[in-house]
Amino acid sequence: MSITSGAAPTTLPPFFTFHNGQLMVEGLALNALAQQHGTPLFVYSKAAILAALGAYQRGLAGRAHQICYAMKANSTLAILQTLVRAGCGLDIVSGGELERALAAGVEPCKIIFSGVGKTRAEMRRALDVGIGCFNVESRAELDVLNEVARSMSLRAPVSVRVNPNVDAKTHPYISTGLKGNKFGIAHEDVVDTYRHAASCAGLRVVGIDCHIGSQITQAEPYLDAMDRILDLVQAIETAGVPIAHIDFGGGLGIDYNGDTPPEADALWLRLLHKLDTRGYGDRKIFIEPGRSLVGNAGVCVTEVLYLKPGEQKNFLIVDAAMNDLPRPAMYQAFHQIVPLAPRSEPTAVWDVVGPVCESGDWLGRDRALAVQAGDLLAVMSAGAYCMSMASNYNTRGRAAELLVDGETATLIRARESATDQLRFESLLP
Ligand code: LLP
């Protein structure tokens, strides 16, 4: 599945194709976009985003549901706007994300607020604008939220995030539903927590929530988690607290390198069957997908700066780096790297690395590529957790971003300049 010759690769994500020897996104050549806007450059396909959303919408059609895009995956305003206009709510994890969500035009009642460390100020602002639900992650947080809501004479809508102790079988840094993780309230404490929440004058119980991890490529962890959540719903309701909605979180994986996660609609066919069989088919379903909506809709285009062949390793030095694409450095993640205009010459094996002064600054290892300095490469599957995790390390400005719709490209974020970066700093008197 990885690219091992100078020829065009055999598999590309939907809406990315080769045409006349050029890598295209929808109806536009990436080469032309890079010439016009410079590199590194993130380019997203609107059709790919909407197609990914469509699979969830098909899977949940006919059910009361709310898809809340986990905007941490890619929080650029125009990306949010695209999903919000198509009906999505948003899953946020900070006051900053709340302001972005509002700026993108989402109805506040379609916002859910996740995360283990909400501050009082964030709670107040979220209550003030009237968000749909707080996914609460600890008893201490529940008490603070109660206090804040009471001080505003409001009742905060709450779900408790349950830690179902299910192994999502993914990278340890992105597995969140196991007992050893910092997330959620332990299974055995959940019913008591709900009893307590129901007795608080500043809280209104609306649902239950779980999220077991990210880049999950099998259906079984979801089916297991659903069973455990439904056992809890039964116990909570027996204790006298009704649960109107069930939030099954996000986490569905994408194909980075021959991965075969279930399609969202096929997964939901199985999950809904279980929900119905267990008698909970009438509940409103919430989900919080991030990566699976945007991950394969984007690429990062980078220019080859220098070829540096060596005795032990050949290095291909490109103008994108770990500050633009942190996933390889952080999780040893694999992203396909594809020349925009593949050459027919024989390939050599390269480590593709950036200009940042760290040995961890690599984008791909041992890649067979036929390239010359000045060639352009696409780092594939870069729509999720790349730009949103980008930093200014080495005082590198963050890349520009384009959204392509058919044959139209819109600049949705300008390249950050050095002046932009120095704006918040002051010299000593
Ligand atoms: N809901 C909650 C509460 C989450 O913590 C997350 C992701 C999501 C939803 C969305 O999960 P997704 O559908 O995107 O898998 N930076 C890592 C991924 C971290 C995921 C954090 N939580 C990466 O690049 O792989």
Residues whose N, C-alpha, C, O or C-beta is under 5 A from the ligand:
A	BS01	LLP	A70 A73 S114 I174 H211 G213 S214 Q215 G249 G250 G251 L252 E288 P289 G290 R291 S292 R327 Y385
